[in-house]
């Protein structure tokens, strides 16, 4: 079974279909590969699982998402992805053992190292798959095989604690290629995951690396990412979206942030000339801005598009609250509390600390990006959660 999981980990970030949007192609790959993984689990010896509050909480959250789907009648692909992810998670925790985990971790390390080689070739002007930058003739992207820099950064951040599990000297050096993602969320995620691992496994190194890595990360945020202007655009947008979460505390519906087109639906647009976010409501004759437009808006609109559309809030927690309401947020909070209690009571072996560090990286990157909505990152979630469950339970007593 471990080899099927390794194939699953390899194929999802690499997959593409020529002339098809990468996000859609990889979502399709995630769905098919998850189905294969779940069905394959039937043919392997499976452990009997004890009753677990954590696993019950996953199922309860999924049931609420199902209720939102039935109530709002939209967003079936979102529910399908969640259902398949939970199915893959239960397959992992029932079919693999603690002895399989080093193979899985080594596979992730090899994928990460290949991503760095791939990125180096791109900086040299060559792309193995002949990827190109839209609207820039002869330009080669610099995001490895992840499609966008932020996704490349999130993947590196996720695997930093895995590298630390094998080589704690190499792991801090990974912050340098991580910085090439130009993503504060990814940088904070990688740094936090590294420090988390060192705190529990190499306490002396934690104190040695603390000051230089913190200073380096702050320099990156202030001098590299902040001038790009993302902080000034996302935070005001989050404020508007949070207001609308309170207006519908049971949620707007799955995929409503992007695809809701019913009368009364809400969308968020950004002025192209000053990056101010405004709310728009669906009327019978189109979308109407709730804020009176200025003469500057009219002047820009007369020459072309004055609006850019937010198709995701770039914050998974705000997205969850918007689409599934406060019950979804409460369910997630309960899951995170149970996970912390499980980790706190565990032996904190190397594999448990590594998987917990990966979860921490995922949560931090979710504050500024949308890793759960990108299959090239999201496919890791059921594997990480499965390893965390195995290594923080009775089976985790077998390792150091």
C-alpha positions, 0 to 999 in steps of 0.5 A: 500500500505504501507504494500506491501512496508514493505514486499518489504523492508523485502524480498529483503535483506533476499532473497536467493535461495539455490545453487544460487549466492546470488547476482543473486538471489537477483537481481531476487527478486528485479525484481519480487518484483518491478514488483509486487509493480508496478502492485499492485499500480494500485489497490490503489488510486493514487495522481495526480502528478504535473509537476516536473523538478526532475521527468522529469530529472529521465526520461531523464536519463533513456531515455539516458540509453535506447539510450546507450542500443540500440546503444551498444546492450548490458546490457539489465538487467542493463536497466531493473533494472533501469526501474523497479526502476523508476517504483517503485519510481513513484508507491511510490510517487503516492500511499503513504502519509506523514502519511505512512512514520513512518511505513516505517521508523520503518520497516527499524529500525526493519530490522537493529536491527535484522541484529545486532542480526544476526551478534551477533549470527554469532560472537558466531559461529552460522548462522541462514541460515547455511551460510559458508565462501568459502574455510574456513572449518567450518567458519561462516561469520560475515556480518549478512544476507548481504553476504559481510561485505561492504553490511552490512556496507552500509545498517547500514549507510543508516539506521542511519539517520532513527534511529536518527529520532526516537532516537538521542541518539541511532544513534551515537552508531550505528557507533560501529557496523558499524565499524565491516563492515571494510569499509571506504565508509560505515563508512564515509557514516554513519558518514556523514548521522548522522552529516547531520541529527543533523545539521538540527534537533539537532544543539547543538548535532551536535557540541557535537558529531562532534569531537569524531565522526570525531576522531573515524572515522579517527582512523578507516580509518587510523588504521583499513581499510587503512592497508588492502591496498584497497586505494593503489589498487583502486585509480590507477585503477580509473585513468586508467578507467577515461582515457578510459572514455575520449576515448569514451565520449558517453560510452562503453555500459551498463554492458561493464565493466564486460561483454563486449567481443567484439573485441576491448573491454577493461578489467582491471586486477590486478597483484596478486603479487603487486596489480598493475592494467593493461589494457587488450584489446580483440583480436581475440585470447584472451585478450592482456595486453597493458603493457609489462609484467615483468619477475616477472609476467612471474614467477608468471604466470608459477606457477598459475594465476598472474591476478585478474579481476576487474568486477566493478570499486568500484565507481558508478560515474566512472561506470556511466561515463564509461558505459553511458559516459558524458551525463550520468554523466551530467544527474546525476549531474543535478538530484543532483542539483535539489534535493539540490534545492528542499531540500533547499526550503523545510521546512526541516521537520524530514522526509525530513532531514532523507531521504536526509541523507539516499541519502547522505549516498548512494552517499558517499558509492557509491564512494568506493562501488557499492550499485546500483549493489547490490539488497540488497542495491539498493532496498532501492533507489526507496523508499528513493527517493520517501520519499524524493520527498513526504516530500520536496514538499507541502505534507511535510508542514504537518509534523514537 
